[in-house]
Amino acid sequence: MVNLKKILAFITVICLFFLTPMTLRAETNIGVNPEQVAPPPKEGPNVFSQFATTIDAKTGDILYDKNAHHRAFPASMTKVLTAILLMEHTKPEDQFTFSQLALDQEKSNYQIEFQPGETINRNTALMILMVLSANDVSYAIAERIGGSVENFANMMNERAKQLGATDSHFVTPNGLHDPNHYTTPYDMAMITRGVQKYPEILQAMNTKRTTVTTSRQTVSIFNKSTYFENPYSIGGKTGFTNEARNTLVLLNEKDGNLIINVVMASQRPEIYEDLKQMADYSFGQFVKQTVLDKHSWHQKTTYLNKDIDSELEKSAELMLKKDEGKNVKTTFRAASLDKDSLYHKGIHRGEVVGAVDITKNNQTIATVNVLSKEDVTFAMPKKDTIEPEVNESNVKIISIGIGAAILFGAILFVVLRRNTKGMKSEEK
């Protein structure tokens, strides 16, 4: 009976142990940790994703922020940075060869199967990278550009900092999980700003279906993502790993305003609703603001010591985040006009004599031409004496003349000296 009681007591303890809730936390500051995550913003949409931000693509201003500077794993959003380096370090005709190491990468698409030694050109690499999120293509790009994945990762980190991503560290070209491979929503948005220089990347990010040709096959490929259903979407890049969960960077354009949305550590059913709410809220942040008024702006421009009245070609009205118009800077720069042209043609009213650059966050966001308000002529300077033209030939002639004169003087000096000595000897 005593043994039975002991057995029952032991079973009770075991049951309590397994039924008691337990929390296991990884020793890291990256990813989802409820104690480190700030509560949702008091204003704005109710976003389910753990980390999210929306920025103005033109200025980099944050329009929506939910833990925008919290580190998290980007997964395949990484390939946006890989695409930027692809465009910056290769030519359209460059070829990319699949090594066995590239083909050994975790499979991310089942629409096209590559073989060792198979090659693709740059445009094909870019399309497959964005449309299929191909891990093997990412590796082939890294090996071609960096010589090794490690060198390419160094290039990624350097370029990311140049783009304004100062709290990121990249290890792989494809975003497959590594504990030291991380970014923040804000950094990812700043990196994505860089694609504005490359319409080819935007086109690939917005391609639903296309046909690609390699050195051994032609295949029709398609993007299974549903962000294309967003009427304002002009391109995006999804990502997923078990550690990162769902991630997505999406570019939206409406009424001439371009925004970049990033969500990280999200669940798939909510991710697109999050992005819709973020975009609606962020577009509502834009207000038309006059940063240069043609009627009140005045500038004198000086050419050949003559002041010229000038005016703006037009006022500058920009759609900016509310109250941010006061934070822009304006810089006037005079046009470089040829002196001979000024003497012969002068400056006509309405002619461009300069420009005003409008900058924010150290980046030019708009430029307005400056025009002359008057016709101006310039008189050729009068010359009292005719100055001989000095050129290389004249310099040689003058040098020879000077040399001959010195030589003649030396000979004359020697002759006179001898004659003087002769006369003195005769007197003796």
Stockholm file with secondary structure:
# STOCKHOLM 1.0

chainA/1-428         MVNLKKILAFITVICLFFLTPMTLRAETNIGVNPEQVAPPPKEGPNVFSQFATTIDAKTGDILYDKNAHHRAFPASMTKVLTAILLMEHTKPEDQFTFSQLALDQEKSNYQIEFQPGETINRNTALMILMVLSANDVSYAIAERIGGSVENFANMMNERAKQLGATDSHFVTPNGLHDPNHYTTPYDMAMITRGVQKYPEILQAMNTKRTTVTTSRQTVSIFNKSTYFENPYSIGGKTGFTNEARNTLVLLNEKDGNLIINVVMASQRPEIYEDLKQMADYSFGQFVKQTVLDKHSWHQKTTYLNKDIDSELEKSAELMLKKDEGKNVKTTFRAASLDKDSLYHKGIHRGEVVGAVDITKNNQTIATVNVLSKEDVTFAMPKKDTIEPEVNESNVKIISIGIGAAILFGAILFVVLRRNTKGMKSEEK
#=GR chainA/1-428 SS CHHHHHHHHHHHHHHHHHHSCCCCCCSCSSSCCTTTSCCCCSSSCCCCSSEEEEEETTTCCEEEEESTTCCBCCGGGGHHHHHHHHHHHCCTTCEEECCHHHHTSCCCCSSCCCCTTCEEEHHHHHHHHHHSCCHHHHHHHHHHHHSSHHHHHHHHHHHHHHTTCCSCBCCCSSCCCCTTCBBCHHHHHHHHHGGGGCHHHHHHHTCSEEEEECSSCEEEEECCCSGGGSTTEEEEEEEEETTTEEEEEEEEEETTEEEEEEEEEECHHHHHHHHHHHHHHHHTTEEEEEEECTTTCCEEEEETTEEEEEEESSCEEEEEETTCGGGCEEEEEECCCCHHHHHHHCBCTTCEEEEEEEEETTEEEEEEEEEESSCBCCCCCCCSSCCCCCCHHHHHHHHHHHHHHHHHHHHHHHHHHHHHHHHHHHHC
#=GC SS_cons         CHHHHHHHHHHHHHHHHHHSCCCCCCSCSSSCCTTTSCCCCSSSCCCCSSEEEEEETTTCCEEEEESTTCCBCCGGGGHHHHHHHHHHHCCTTCEEECCHHHHTSCCCCSSCCCCTTCEEEHHHHHHHHHHSCCHHHHHHHHHHHHSSHHHHHHHHHHHHHHTTCCSCBCCCSSCCCCTTCBBCHHHHHHHHHGGGGCHHHHHHHTCSEEEEECSSCEEEEECCCSGGGSTTEEEEEEEEETTTEEEEEEEEEETTEEEEEEEEEECHHHHHHHHHHHHHHHHTTEEEEEEECTTTCCEEEEETTEEEEEEESSCEEEEEETTCGGGCEEEEEECCCCHHHHHHHCBCTTCEEEEEEEEETTEEEEEEEEEESSCBCCCCCCCSSCCCCCCHHHHHHHHHHHHHHHHHHHHHHHHHHHHHHHHHHHHC
//
